[in-house]
Amino acid sequence: MSQLGEIQQAILNDDLGAVASLDVPESYRGITVHKDEADMFQGLESRDKDPRKSLHVDEVPTPELGPGEALVAVMASAINYNTVWTSIFEPVSTFKFLERYGRLSPLAKRHDLPYHVVGSDLSGVVLRTGVGVHNWKAGDEVVAHCLNVELEGPDGHNDTMLDTEQRIWGFETNFGGLAEIALVKANQLMPKPDHLTWEEAASPGLVNSTAYRQLVSRNGADMKQGDVVLIWGASGGLGSYATQYALNGGAIPVCVVSSPEKAEICRKLGAELIIDRNAEGYRFWKDDDNQDPKEWQRFGKKIRELTGGEDPDIVFEHPGRETFGASVYAARKGGTIVTCASTSGFMHQYDNRYLWMNLKRIIGSHFANYRESWEANRLISKGLIHPTLSKTYGLEDTGQAALDVHRNAHQGKVGVLALAPEEGLGVRNHELREKHIDGINAFRNV
């Protein structure tokens, strides 16, 4: 049996104490993009770029373990939009990130390679810890959040997201979670929710923490009870968590979706106010250069019809260019537009009169700090927020999983099995699971 096979068998047999005594393999399988293929999609429109052509399953060397770091045997991971960006080399090749990181220190130089092991989520078991790690040990069942920081300067010590060397693991660093082994900093680790399977536990990390900071945290919109919250893509990876946080926090979500099936998912979560943007036929852009303010007005009218005449206190933004003009218009006077992404384009346009004359605010929100990520994971562990996993692929089919997300042909989160040989493994707390099974399965097979 191979070394990875022995590690896998120990985990599947719940013999976690044996993990520390097993040898760490010299190599492992990981999902990679290749530096010499960074121009492979040149001349194609974004929608025509196919992650199945750029994402490879490669045998790669296990990286050197540095101080304050951990090697994790990855049981499962998940697809995020940053993996799509990496796979289509937009807006820039991630090898530029790795080159920049590699110039930071001799230890960081490990990341500057002609291949990039991608992925910003994982659930798994700690294999080894580096010098100086005391909160975690080999055999611990963990999930990882994706904030990578150095914290050698003062800027990040109030909010680690402001660290001058803040990066997203698996996107702006190498050795990510779509692999059999991953390298993380120890301060990325959090306890695996014990009522979830490996694939369920892996799926919330990035999007759950992002939604928590964006909507709940004081660093984001600081949502309060009774707030009307407009949520774009409310059944998607980010929006499905925003919808849960709004409902749990006593807010009133207005869920924007693109199909009856996605509307039904929001209803299953408990949302009542739903806009099917395709059924309503909204066209916020007349052409590539000009938006249609009349469509903003029609959209705002629809929101007020649903809310009894109220405009959104908070707009949960992430589509970007396509929707941002409508978002600025729709927010109430004194309201907040909080944005964490631009999946439809990064160059936003909006009518500034609706912003300055109505005292609205635009807040930029990027992932989450360790405290926010820990709180978001704690809510998952207590069964107060649920994973939104809809489908799971094997590691060798990661390209297809990324294509699903690229083409918005998915619901919630798409999972990827690594060392877990099948779905349904890793549950420790069956009583808590049974109590919340309907919420856990809300997105399954939709």
Backbone hydrogen bonds in HBPLUS format (Angstrom, degrees):
<---DONOR---> <-ACCEPTOR-->    atom                        ^
c    i                          cat <-CA-CA->   ^        H-A-AA   ^      H-
h    n   atom  resd res      DA  || num        DHA   H-A  angle D-A-AA Bond
n    s   type  num  typ     dist DA aas  dist angle  dist       angle   num
A0006-GLU N   A0002-SER O   2.91 MM   4  6.26 147.3  2.02 147.9 156.2     1
A0007-ILE N   A0003-GLN O   3.07 MM   4  6.38 156.9  2.12 146.9 152.8     2
A0008-GLN N   A0004-LEU O   2.83 MM   4  6.04 165.3  1.85 152.2 156.5     3
A0009-GLN N   A0005-GLY O   2.89 MM   4  6.03 159.2  1.94 144.9 150.6     4
A0010-ALA N   A0006-GLU O   2.98 MM   4  6.18 157.7  2.03 146.6 152.1     5
A0011-ILE N   A0007-ILE O   3.09 MM   4  6.35 158.3  2.14 150.9 156.3     6
A0012-LEU N   A0008-GLN O   2.91 MM   4  6.16 163.8  1.94 153.7 158.5     7
A0013-ASN N   A0009-GLN O   2.90 MM   4  6.00 139.2  2.06 143.2 153.8     8
A0015-ASP N   A0010-ALA O   2.80 MM   5  4.94 150.9  1.88 165.1 161.3     9
A0014-ASP N   A0011-ILE O   3.06 MM   3  5.04 160.1  2.10 106.8 110.9    10
A0018-ALA N   A0015-ASP O   3.11 MM   3  5.74 153.1  2.19 112.5 119.9    11
A0019-VAL N   A0016-LEU O   3.16 MM   3  5.43 155.7  2.22 107.4 114.5    12
A0021-SER N   A0018-ALA O   3.06 MM   3  5.51 139.6  2.23 109.6 120.5    13
A0022-LEU N   A0019-VAL O   3.13 MM   3  5.34 156.0  2.19 107.9 115.3    14
A0062-THR N   A0026-GLU O   2.83 MM  36  5.32 166.6  1.85 126.8 127.4    15
A0028-TYR N   A0060-VAL O   2.95 MM  32  5.59 149.7  2.05 151.6 160.5    16
A0060-VAL N   A0028-TYR O   2.79 MM  32  5.59 165.0  1.81 166.3 164.0    17
A0180-GLU N   A0029-ARG O   2.92 MM 151  5.72 150.5  2.01 167.5 176.0    18
A0030-GLY N   A0058-ASP O   2.84 MM  28  5.51 156.8  1.89 157.2 164.7    19
A0058-ASP N   A0030-GLY O   2.93 MM  28  5.51 164.9  1.96 166.1 162.6    20
A0031-ILE N   A0178-LEU O   2.88 MM 147  5.67 160.2  1.92 173.0 170.9    21
A0118-VAL N   A0031-ILE O   3.04 MM  87  6.12 154.6  2.10 162.8 170.9    22
A0032-THR N   A0056-HIS O   2.81 MM  24  5.12 156.9  1.86 142.7 150.5    23
A0056-HIS N   A0032-THR O   2.83 MM  24  5.12 164.4  1.85 148.9 154.3    24
A0033-VAL N   A0116-HIS O   3.14 MM  83  5.39 139.5  2.31 132.0 142.9    25
A0116-HIS N   A0033-VAL O   3.02 MM  83  5.39 152.2  2.09 151.9 157.8    26
A0037-GLU N   A0034-HIS O   3.02 MM   3  5.44 160.8  2.06 113.9 118.9    27
A0035-LYS N   A0114-PRO O   2.89 MM  79  5.08 176.4  1.89 148.1 146.9    28
A0038-ALA N   A0035-LYS O   3.28 MM   3  5.46 164.3  2.31 115.4 114.8    29
A0040-MET N   A0037-GLU O   2.95 MM   3  5.20 163.9  1.98 122.8 123.0    30
A0042-GLN N   A0039-ASP O   3.14 MM   3  5.29 167.3  2.15 115.8 117.2    31
A0044-LEU N   A0041-PHE O   3.01 MM   3  5.68 163.8  2.03 145.6 147.2    32
A0048-ASP N   A0045-GLU O   2.90 MM   3  5.38 145.6  2.02 113.5 123.9    33
A0049-LYS N   A0046-SER O   3.10 MM   3  5.43 165.2  2.12 113.5 118.2    34
A0053-LYS N   A0050-ASP O   2.99 MM   3  5.77 161.5  2.02 124.5 129.5    35
A0054-SER N   A0051-PRO O   3.19 MM   3  5.21 134.8  2.41  98.1 109.9    36
A0055-LEU N   A0051-PRO O   2.97 MM   4  5.82 153.9  2.04 159.4 161.5    37
A0069-GLU N   A0066-GLY O   3.26 MM   3  5.58 141.2  2.42 138.6 133.6    38
A0068-GLY N   A0131-VAL O   2.90 MM  63  5.95 147.1  2.01 143.9 154.5    39
A0186-ALA N   A0068-GLY O   2.86 MM 118  5.72 176.1  1.86 143.9 144.1    40
A0130-GLY N   A0069-GLU O   2.76 MM  61  5.12 157.8  1.81 156.3 152.9    41
A0070-ALA N   A0184-VAL O   2.80 MM 114  5.46 153.3  1.87 160.1 161.0    42
A0184-VAL N   A0070-ALA O   3.01 MM 114  5.46 169.5  2.02 161.2 164.7    43
A0071-LEU N   A0128-ARG O   2.96 MM  57  5.29 157.9  2.01 143.6 150.3    44
A0127-LEU N   A0071-LEU O   2.74 MM  56  5.45 170.8  1.75 152.9 154.2    45
A0128-ARG N   A0071-LEU O   3.42 MM  57  5.29 156.8  2.48 131.6 136.2    46
A0072-VAL N   A0182-ALA O   2.94 MM 110  5.30 161.7  1.98 152.3 157.9    47
A0182-ALA N   A0072-VAL O   2.99 MM 110  5.30 150.7  2.07 144.5 153.7    48
A0073-ALA N   A0125-VAL O   2.81 MM  52  5.21 162.4  1.84 161.4 155.4    49
A0125-VAL N   A0073-ALA O   3.00 MM  52  5.21 151.3  2.08 140.5 147.7    50
A0074-VAL N   A0180-GLU O   2.89 MM 106  4.99 154.4  1.96 122.9 129.2    51
A0419-LEU N   A0074-VAL O   2.98 MM 345  6.06 155.2  2.04 139.8 147.2    52
A0075-MET N   A0123-SER O   2.86 MM  48  5.83 152.4  1.93 142.5 151.6    53
A0418-ALA N   A0075-MET O   2.96 MM 343  5.02 168.0  1.97 126.1 125.5    54
A0420-ALA N   A0075-MET O   3.13 MM 345  4.72 159.0  2.18 121.5 121.5    55
A0076-ALA N   A0123-SER O   3.29 MM  47  5.48 159.6  2.33 146.4 146.5    56
A0123-SER N   A0076-ALA O   2.96 MM  47  5.48 141.9  2.11 153.8 152.5    57
A0077-SER N   A0416-VAL O   2.71 MM 339  5.05 163.1  1.73 157.2 162.7    58
A0416-VAL N   A0077-SER O   2.92 MM 339  5.05 159.8  1.96 128.4 124.9    59
A0079-ILE N   A0414-VAL O   2.95 MM 335  5.68 160.6  1.99 169.5 174.2    60
A0083-THR N   A0080-ASN O   2.99 MM   3  5.49 141.2  2.14 110.2 120.5    61
A0084-VAL N   A0081-TYR O   3.04 MM   3  4.96 118.1  2.44  92.3 107.8    62
A0085-TRP N   A0081-TYR O   2.93 MM   4  6.33 162.0  1.96 154.3 158.1    63
A0086-THR N   A0082-ASN O   2.92 MM   4  6.09 160.0  1.96 140.5 146.2    64
A0087-SER N   A0083-THR O   2.93 MM   4  6.06 157.9  1.98 144.1 150.0    65
A0088-ILE N   A0084-VAL O   3.04 MM   4  6.31 138.3  2.22 151.6 162.1    66
A0089-PHE N   A0085-TRP O   2.92 MM   4  5.84 105.1  2.50 139.7 156.8    67
A0090-GLU N   A0085-TRP O   3.03 MM   5  5.06 162.1  2.07 142.7 145.8    68
A0089-PHE N   A0086-THR O   3.22 MM   3  5.02 157.9  2.27  99.0 105.4    69
A0096-LYS N   A0093-SER O   3.15 MM   3  5.96 164.6  2.17 119.9 123.7    70
A0097-PHE N   A0094-THR O   2.98 MM   3  5.13 124.8  2.30  98.8 112.6    71
A0098-LEU N   A0094-THR O   3.14 MM   4  6.57 156.6  2.19 148.4 154.3    72
A0099-GLU N   A0095-PHE O   2.94 MM   4  6.05 155.2  2.00 141.0 147.5    73
A0100-ARG N   A0096-LYS O   3.09 MM   4  6.22 160.6  2.12 142.2 147.3    74
A0101-TYR N   A0097-PHE O   2.88 MM   4  6.12 162.2  1.91 152.8 158.0    75
A0102-GLY N   A0098-LEU O   2.86 MM   4  5.93 154.7  1.92 144.1 151.6    76
A0103-ARG N   A0100-ARG O   3.28 MM   3  5.47 143.9  2.42 100.1 109.5    77
A0104-LEU N   A0101-TYR O   2.96 MM   3  5.43 163.2  1.98 118.0 123.5    78
A0109-LYS N   A0105-SER O   3.01 MM   4  6.21 133.5  2.23 144.0 156.8    79
A0110-ARG N   A0107-LEU O   3.27 MM   3  5.94 160.9  2.31 114.0 118.5    80
A0111-HIS N   A0108-ALA O   2.96 MM   3  5.80 158.8  2.01 125.6 130.0    81
A0112-ASP N   A0109-LYS O   3.11 MM   3  5.48 150.2  2.20 112.0 119.9    82
A0113-LEU N   A0111-HIS O   3.08 MM   2  5.83 117.0  2.49 111.6  95.2    83
A0176-GLY N   A0117-VAL O   2.93 MM  59  5.37 163.2  1.95 120.1 122.9    84
A0178-LEU N   A0118-VAL O   2.98 MM  60  5.85 157.0  2.03 140.3 145.0    85
A0177-GLY N   A0119-GLY O   2.88 MM  58  4.48 157.7  1.93 108.7 110.5    86
A0144-ALA N   A0122-LEU O   3.35 MM  22  5.75 145.3  2.48 143.7 142.9    87
A0124-GLY N   A0142-VAL O   2.92 MM  18  5.52 159.7  1.96 155.8 158.1    88
A0142-VAL N   A0124-GLY O   2.84 MM  18  5.52 166.4  1.86 151.0 155.7    89
A0126-VAL N   A0140-ASP O   2.95 MM  14  5.41 158.8  1.99 151.6 156.5    90
A0139-GLY N   A0126-VAL O   2.87 MM  13  5.36 160.7  1.91 142.8 144.7    91
A0133-VAL N   A0130-GLY O   3.30 MM   3  6.00 158.1  2.35 141.4 140.2    92
A0140-ASP N   A0137-LYS O   3.18 MM   3  5.96 159.1  2.22 145.5 145.7    93
A0192-LYS N   A0141-GLU O   3.28 MM  51  5.65 163.2  2.31 119.5 117.2    94
A0143-VAL N   A0190-MET O   2.86 MM  47  5.36 154.5  1.93 149.0 155.0    95
A0190-MET N   A0143-VAL O   2.91 MM  47  5.36 146.4  2.02 159.1 158.6    96
A0145-HIS N   A0188-GLN O   2.93 MM  43  5.22 162.2  1.97 147.1 150.1    97
A0169-TRP N   A0146-CYS O   2.81 MM  23  4.86 160.4  1.84 139.9 143.8    98
A0148-ASN N   A0167-ARG O   2.83 MM  19  5.01 166.1  1.85 162.0 157.9    99
A0167-ARG N   A0148-ASN O   2.78 MM  19  5.01 152.1  1.86 151.3 159.4   100
A0157-HIS N   A0154-PRO O   3.21 MM   3  5.76 171.9  2.21 122.9 125.1   101
A0162-LEU N   A0159-ASP O   2.82 MM   3  5.72 168.0  1.84 131.1 135.3   102
A0163-ASP N   A0160-THR O   3.09 MM   3  5.30 167.6  2.11 111.1 113.8   103
A0166-GLN N   A0163-ASP O   3.13 MM   3  5.14 138.7  2.30 122.1 115.1   104
A0171-PHE N   A0168-ILE O   3.12 MM   3  5.55 155.8  2.18 130.2 132.6   105
A0172-GLU N   A0168-ILE O   2.71 MM   4  5.26 170.4  1.72 161.2 163.9   106
A0183-LEU N   A0175-PHE O   3.27 MM   8  5.53 163.4  2.30 141.5 145.9   107
A0188-GLN N   A0185-LYS O   2.92 MM   3  5.54 148.3  2.02 124.1 125.1   108
A0189-LEU N   A0186-ALA O   3.17 MM   3  5.61 163.9  2.20 113.8 118.6   109
A0196-LEU N   A0193-PRO O   3.34 MM   3  5.88 168.1  2.35 118.0 120.3   110
A0428-ARG N   A0194-ASP O   2.72 MM 234  5.08 162.0  1.75 161.8 165.9   111
A0429-ASN N   A0194-ASP O   2.83 MM 235  5.45 161.9  1.87 128.7 130.1   112
A0201-ALA N   A0197-THR O   2.88 MM   4  6.01 163.6  1.91 153.9 158.5   113
A0198-TRP N   A0425-LEU O   2.92 MM 227  6.20 146.1  2.03 158.4 163.0   114
A0202-ALA N   A0198-TRP O   3.04 MM   4  6.19 142.7  2.19 142.5 152.0   115
A0203-SER N   A0200-GLU O   3.30 MM   3  5.46 138.0  2.49  98.9 109.5   116
A0208-ASN N   A0204-PRO O   2.68 MM   4  5.02 167.8  1.69 164.2 160.5   117
A0209-SER N   A0205-GLY O   3.22 MM   4  6.13 165.3  2.25 143.8 148.2   118
A0210-THR N   A0206-LEU O   2.97 MM   4  6.07 157.4  2.03 147.8 155.1   119
A0211-ALA N   A0207-VAL O   2.89 MM   4  5.99 164.2  1.92 147.6 151.6   120
A0212-TYR N   A0208-ASN O   2.97 MM   4  6.14 153.3  2.04 144.6 152.4   121
A0213-ARG N   A0209-SER O   3.07 MM   4  6.33 170.2  2.08 155.3 155.8   122
A0214-GLN N   A0210-THR O   2.93 MM   4  6.01 167.3  1.95 152.2 156.4   123
A0215-LEU N   A0211-ALA O   2.95 MM   4  5.86 156.3  2.01 146.1 151.0   124
A0216-VAL N   A0212-TYR O   2.78 MM   4  5.19 141.2  1.93 136.3 149.1   125
A0217-SER N   A0212-TYR O   3.05 MM   5  6.33 153.8  2.12 146.9 152.2   126
A0221-ALA N   A0214-GLN O   2.98 MM   7  6.06 151.4  2.06 126.7 134.1   127
A0223-MET N   A0215-LEU O   3.00 MM   8  5.88 165.0  2.03 157.4 162.1   128
A0220-GLY N   A0217-SER O   2.99 MM   3  5.20 156.7  2.05 103.6 111.2   129
A0222-ASP N   A0217-SER O   3.08 MM   5  5.16 134.8  2.29 151.7 145.7   130
A0227-ASP N   A0224-LYS O   3.24 MM   3  5.86 164.3  2.26 135.1 136.7   131
A0226-GLY N   A0250-GLY O   2.73 MM  24  5.82 166.8  1.74 124.5 128.4   132
A0252-ILE N   A0227-ASP O   2.68 MM  25  5.92 167.8  1.70 162.1 160.9   133
A0313-ASP N   A0228-VAL O   2.82 MM  85  5.23 134.7  2.02 130.4 144.1   134
A0314-ILE N   A0228-VAL O   3.14 MM  86  6.48 162.0  2.18 159.4 161.4   135
A0229-VAL N   A0252-ILE O   2.93 MM  23  5.93 162.1  1.96 134.8 139.8   136
A0254-VAL N   A0229-VAL O   2.76 MM  25  5.92 159.2  1.80 151.3 149.6   137
A0230-LEU N   A0314-ILE O   2.88 MM  84  6.28 157.8  1.93 165.1 164.1   138
A0316-PHE N   A0230-LEU O   2.75 MM  86  5.94 175.3  1.75 175.7 176.7   139
A0231-ILE N   A0254-VAL O   2.91 MM  23  6.03 171.0  1.92 157.2 157.6   140
A0256-VAL N   A0231-ILE O   2.90 MM  25  5.93 172.4  1.91 160.3 158.4   141
A0232-TRP N   A0316-PHE O   3.49 MM  84  6.38 174.7  2.49 156.2 157.4   142
A0236-GLY N   A0233-GLY O   2.97 MM   3  5.36 165.6  1.99 119.7 124.0   143
A0234-ALA N   A0256-VAL O   3.07 MM  22  5.72 159.7  2.11 146.1 151.2   144
A0412-GLY N   A0235-SER O   2.96 MM 177  5.85 154.5  2.03 147.4 151.2   145
A0240-SER N   A0236-GLY O   2.93 MM   4  5.38 153.1  2.00 135.5 140.5   146
A0241-TYR N   A0238-LEU O   3.07 MM   3  5.65 136.0  2.27 113.1 123.8   147
A0242-ALA N   A0238-LEU O   3.10 MM   4  6.43 159.5  2.14 149.8 156.3   148
A0243-THR N   A0239-GLY O   2.83 MM   4  5.99 155.8  1.88 149.2 155.0   149
A0244-GLN N   A0240-SER O   3.35 MM   4  6.45 153.4  2.42 127.8 134.2   150
A0245-TYR N   A0241-TYR O   2.87 MM   4  6.16 163.4  1.89 156.3 160.5   151
A0246-ALA N   A0242-ALA O   2.90 MM   4  6.06 157.9  1.95 149.4 155.4   152
A0247-LEU N   A0243-THR O   3.06 MM   4  6.25 166.0  2.08 149.0 152.6   153
A0248-ASN N   A0244-GLN O   2.84 MM   4  6.01 166.8  1.86 155.2 159.3   154
A0249-GLY N   A0245-TYR O   2.89 MM   4  5.82 145.5  2.01 141.2 150.1   155
A0251-ALA N   A0246-ALA O   2.83 MM   5  4.83 146.3  1.94 161.8 156.9   156
A0250-GLY N   A0247-LEU O   3.38 MM   3  5.47 167.4  2.40 107.1 108.9   157
A0255-CYS N   A0273-LEU O   2.87 MM  18  6.26 158.0  1.92 160.8 155.7   158
A0275-ILE N   A0255-CYS O   2.78 MM  20  6.10 164.6  1.81 158.0 160.0   159
A0257-VAL N   A0275-ILE O   2.89 MM  18  6.21 165.2  1.91 162.1 165.5   160
A0277-ARG N   A0257-VAL O   2.88 MM  20  6.11 153.4  1.96 163.1 159.0   161
A0263-ALA N   A0259-SER O   3.02 MM   4  6.31 149.0  2.12 145.4 154.8   162
A0264-GLU N   A0260-PRO O   2.95 MM   4  6.20 148.8  2.05 145.4 153.0   163
A0265-ILE N   A0261-GLU O   3.20 MM   4  6.56 145.2  2.32 140.6 149.2   164
A0266-CYS N   A0262-LYS O   3.25 MM   4  6.58 159.6  2.30 146.7 150.4   165
A0267-ARG N   A0263-ALA O   3.08 MM   4  6.44 150.2  2.18 144.8 153.4   166
A0268-LYS N   A0264-GLU O   2.95 MM   4  6.25 148.9  2.05 144.8 153.3   167
A0268-LYS N   A0265-ILE O   3.03 MM   3  5.02 116.2  2.46  94.1 110.0   168
A0269-LEU N   A0265-ILE O   3.04 MM   4  6.44 139.1  2.22 144.6 156.1   169
A0269-LEU N   A0266-CYS O   3.15 MM   3  5.05 125.6  2.46  90.8 104.8   170
A0271-ALA N   A0266-CYS O   2.99 MM   5  5.46 153.0  2.06 155.0 146.5   171
A0270-GLY N   A0267-ARG O   2.96 MM   3  4.98 140.2  2.12  97.5 109.7   172
A0280-GLU N   A0276-ASP O   3.00 MM   4  6.25 152.0  2.08 153.9 162.5   173
A0281-GLY N   A0277-ARG O   3.01 MM   4  6.01 119.0  2.39 125.3 139.7   174
A0282-TYR N   A0277-ARG O   3.32 MM   5  5.91 154.6  2.39 158.9 164.4   175
A0281-GLY N   A0278-ASN O   3.10 MM   3  4.87 135.8  2.31  90.7 103.6   176
A0292-ASP N   A0284-PHE O   2.84 MM   8  5.33 151.8  1.92 135.9 136.3   177
A0286-LYS N   A0290-ASN O   2.73 MM   4  5.58 143.3  1.86 145.4 158.1   178
A0287-ASP N   A0290-ASN O   3.40 MM   3  5.52 158.9  2.45 142.7 146.3   179
A0295-GLU N   A0292-ASP O   2.89 MM   3  5.51 138.2  2.06 116.9 127.5   180
A0297-GLN N   A0293-PRO O   2.98 MM   4  6.30 157.9  2.03 148.8 153.9   181
A0298-ARG N   A0294-LYS O   2.92 MM   4  6.20 152.8  1.99 141.4 148.9   182
A0299-PHE N   A0295-GLU O   2.90 MM   4  6.03 154.6  1.97 144.5 151.3   183
A0300-GLY N   A0296-TRP O   2.83 MM   4  6.13 160.8  1.87 153.0 158.3   184
A0301-LYS N   A0297-GLN O   2.92 MM   4  6.12 153.6  1.99 146.2 153.4   185
A0302-LYS N   A0298-ARG O   3.11 MM   4  6.35 151.7  2.19 141.3 148.2   186
A0303-ILE N   A0299-PHE O   3.07 MM   4  6.46 155.0  2.14 150.4 157.0   187
A0304-ARG N   A0300-GLY O   3.05 MM   4  6.34 163.0  2.08 150.1 154.3   188
A0305-GLU N   A0301-LYS O   2.93 MM   4  6.21 146.5  2.05 145.9 155.5   189
A0306-LEU N   A0302-LYS O   3.17 MM   4  6.48 149.9  2.27 145.4 152.1   190
A0306-LEU N   A0303-ILE O   3.09 MM   3  5.26 120.9  2.46  98.4 112.6   191
A0307-THR N   A0303-ILE O   2.99 MM   4  6.23 150.9  2.08 151.5 160.3   192
A0308-GLY N   A0304-ARG O   3.06 MM   4  5.71 117.5  2.47 141.8 150.0   193
A0309-GLY N   A0304-ARG O   2.73 MM   5  4.20 158.6  1.78 135.9 137.2   194
A0332-ARG N   A0312-PRO O   2.82 MM  20  5.45 169.6  1.83 155.1 152.0   195
A0336-THR N   A0313-ASP O   2.93 MM  23  6.27 161.8  1.97 149.2 153.9   196
A0315-VAL N   A0336-THR O   2.82 MM  21  6.31 148.9  1.92 156.2 164.9   197
A0338-VAL N   A0315-VAL O   3.01 MM  23  6.22 165.6  2.03 167.0 169.6   198
A0317-GLU N   A0338-VAL O   2.89 MM  21  5.80 161.8  1.92 159.5 161.0   199
A0340-CYS N   A0317-GLU O   3.26 MM  23  6.70 149.3  2.36 146.3 150.5   200
A0343-THR N   A0318-HIS O   3.19 MM  25  6.63 158.2  2.24 152.9 153.6   201
A0344-SER N   A0319-PRO O   2.68 MM  25  5.30 159.6  1.72 155.8 155.6   202
A0323-THR N   A0320-GLY O   3.04 MM   3  5.76 131.7  2.28 121.4 132.6   203
A0324-PHE N   A0320-GLY O   2.83 MM   4  5.35 143.3  1.97 166.4 170.7   204
A0321-ARG N   A0345-GLY O   3.10 MM  24  4.85 162.0  2.14 134.5 136.2   205
A0327-SER N   A0323-THR O   2.93 MM   4  6.18 149.6  2.03 152.0 161.9   206
A0328-VAL N   A0324-PHE O   2.99 MM   4  6.25 163.0  2.02 156.6 158.3   207
A0329-TYR N   A0325-GLY O   3.15 MM   4  6.33 160.1  2.19 144.1 149.9   208
A0330-ALA N   A0326-ALA O   2.85 MM   4  5.95 158.7  1.89 148.0 154.0   209
A0331-ALA N   A0327-SER O   3.19 MM   4  6.29 151.9  2.28 151.3 155.2   210
A0335-GLY N   A0332-ARG O   2.78 MM   3  4.87 151.7  1.86 135.2 131.9   211
A0334-GLY N   A0358-ASN O   2.77 MM  24  6.11 143.7  1.90 167.5 174.1   212
A0361-ARG N   A0335-GLY O   2.97 MM  26  6.42 151.1  2.05 152.4 161.7   213
A0337-ILE N   A0361-ARG O   2.75 MM  24  6.10 166.7  1.77 165.4 170.0   214
A0363-ILE N   A0337-ILE O   2.83 MM  26  6.25 158.0  1.88 151.9 158.7   215
A0339-THR N   A0363-ILE O   2.90 MM  24  6.29 159.3  1.94 167.4 174.3   216
A0365-SER N   A0339-THR O   2.85 MM  26  5.84 159.9  1.89 161.3 158.0   217
A0345-GLY N   A0342-SER O   3.12 MM   3  5.25 163.3  2.15 109.0 114.1   218
A0354-TYR N   A0351-ASP O   3.12 MM   3  6.01 143.3  2.26 122.9 129.0   219
A0355-LEU N   A0352-ASN O   2.97 MM   3  4.99 135.0  2.18  97.3 110.6   220
A0356-TRP N   A0352-ASN O   2.89 MM   4  6.18 161.0  1.93 176.3 170.7   221
A0357-MET N   A0353-ARG O   3.10 MM   4  5.54 147.1  2.22 131.6 141.5   222
A0360-LYS N   A0355-LEU O   3.00 MM   5  5.00 160.6  2.04 149.0 150.8   223
A0359-LEU N   A0356-TRP O   3.37 MM   3  5.13 168.2  2.38  99.2 101.5   224
A0373-SER N   A0369-ASN O   2.84 MM   4  6.07 161.7  1.87 157.9 164.0   225
A0374-TRP N   A0370-TYR O   2.79 MM   4  5.90 155.3  1.85 148.0 155.0   226
A0375-GLU N   A0371-ARG O   2.97 MM   4  6.22 160.1  2.01 149.0 153.9   227
A0376-ALA N   A0372-GLU O   2.95 MM   4  6.15 159.4  1.99 147.9 153.7   228
A0377-ASN N   A0373-SER O   2.91 MM   4  6.12 156.2  1.97 146.9 153.4   229
A0378-ARG N   A0374-TRP O   2.80 MM   4  6.01 148.5  1.90 146.1 155.9   230
A0379-LEU N   A0375-GLU O   3.08 MM   4  6.36 150.3  2.17 146.9 153.0   231
A0380-ILE N   A0376-ALA O   3.27 MM   4  6.62 147.8  2.38 138.2 146.5   232
A0381-SER N   A0377-ASN O   2.87 MM   4  6.18 159.4  1.91 151.1 156.9   233
A0382-LYS N   A0378-ARG O   3.00 MM   4  6.24 139.0  2.17 143.5 153.7   234
A0384-LEU N   A0379-LEU O   2.96 MM   5  5.25 148.7  2.06 166.9 164.2   235
A0385-ILE N   A0379-LEU O   3.27 MM   6  5.57 145.9  2.39 118.9 116.4   236
A0383-GLY N   A0380-ILE O   3.02 MM   3  5.20 158.1  2.07 107.5 114.3   237
A0413-LYS N   A0388-THR O   2.91 MM  25  5.71 162.3  1.94 130.7 133.8   238
A0390-SER N   A0413-LYS O   2.95 MM  23  5.97 166.5  1.97 167.5 163.2   239
A0415-GLY N   A0391-LYS O   2.80 MM  24  6.13 160.8  1.84 159.3 159.7   240
A0393-TYR N   A0415-GLY O   2.86 MM  22  6.17 159.8  1.90 138.6 140.5   241
A0417-LEU N   A0393-TYR O   2.79 MM  24  6.24 160.0  1.83 161.1 166.4   242
A0397-ASP N   A0394-GLY O   2.91 MM   3  5.38 154.4  1.98 114.7 123.1   243
A0398-THR N   A0395-LEU O   3.21 MM   3  5.38 152.5  2.29 119.0 116.0   244
A0400-GLN N   A0397-ASP O   3.14 MM   3  5.48 122.3  2.49 105.0 117.6   245
A0401-ALA N   A0397-ASP O   3.14 MM   4  6.51 158.1  2.19 150.0 156.6   246
A0402-ALA N   A0398-THR O   2.84 MM   4  6.13 157.3  1.89 155.8 161.3   247
A0403-LEU N   A0399-GLY O   2.95 MM   4  6.17 147.7  2.06 140.7 150.1   248
A0404-ASP N   A0400-GLN O   2.95 MM   4  6.26 152.5  2.02 149.8 156.3   249
A0405-VAL N   A0401-ALA O   3.31 MM   4  6.68 156.2  2.37 144.1 148.9   250
A0406-HIS N   A0402-ALA O   2.85 MM   4  6.08 159.7  1.89 150.0 156.5   251
A0407-ARG N   A0403-LEU O   2.93 MM   4  6.08 153.8  2.00 152.8 157.7   252
A0409-ALA N   A0404-ASP O   2.78 MM   5  4.87 158.0  1.83 155.1 154.7   253
A0408-ASN N   A0405-VAL O   3.10 MM   3  4.90 161.0  2.14 101.8 107.0   254
A0433-ARG N   A0429-ASN O   3.25 MM   4  6.41 154.9  2.32 141.1 148.6   255
A0434-GLU N   A0430-HIS O   2.96 MM   4  6.09 163.0  1.99 147.2 150.8   256
A0435-LYS N   A0431-GLU O   3.20 MM   4  6.42 149.3  2.30 142.0 150.0   257
A0436-HIS N   A0432-LEU O   3.30 MM   4  6.56 138.6  2.48 141.6 150.9   258
A0436-HIS N   A0433-ARG O   3.04 MM   3  5.34 132.7  2.27 103.2 115.5   259
A0440-ILE N   A0436-HIS O   2.98 MM   4  6.22 159.9  2.03 157.5 164.1   260
A0441-ASN N   A0437-ILE O   2.99 MM   4  6.10 149.2  2.09 144.8 152.1   261
A0442-ALA N   A0439-GLY O   3.35 MM   3  5.11 167.5  2.36 101.8 104.7   262
A0444-ARG N   A0441-ASN O   3.06 MM   3  5.17 151.7  2.14 107.8 116.7   263
